[in-house]
């Protein structure tokens, strides 16, 4: 399942680093030294965190749990 809803990236520059986080996904943040690396990170890290959280939730639910798509 993938998400297609827009998310908000917040970027703060603190030379020589750029620090970024995604407002809608707590815990997703990173710092990079170039804008290109920062943008790459913005597109990869939230997906990885959501996938990890998805797997963690399925394991916690245990056998027989039902999965339904939820579009917000």
Secondary structure by P-SEA (a helix, b strand, c coil): ccccbbbbbbbbbcccbbbbbbccccccccccccaaaaaaaaacaaaaaaaaaaaaaaaaaccbbbbbbbcc
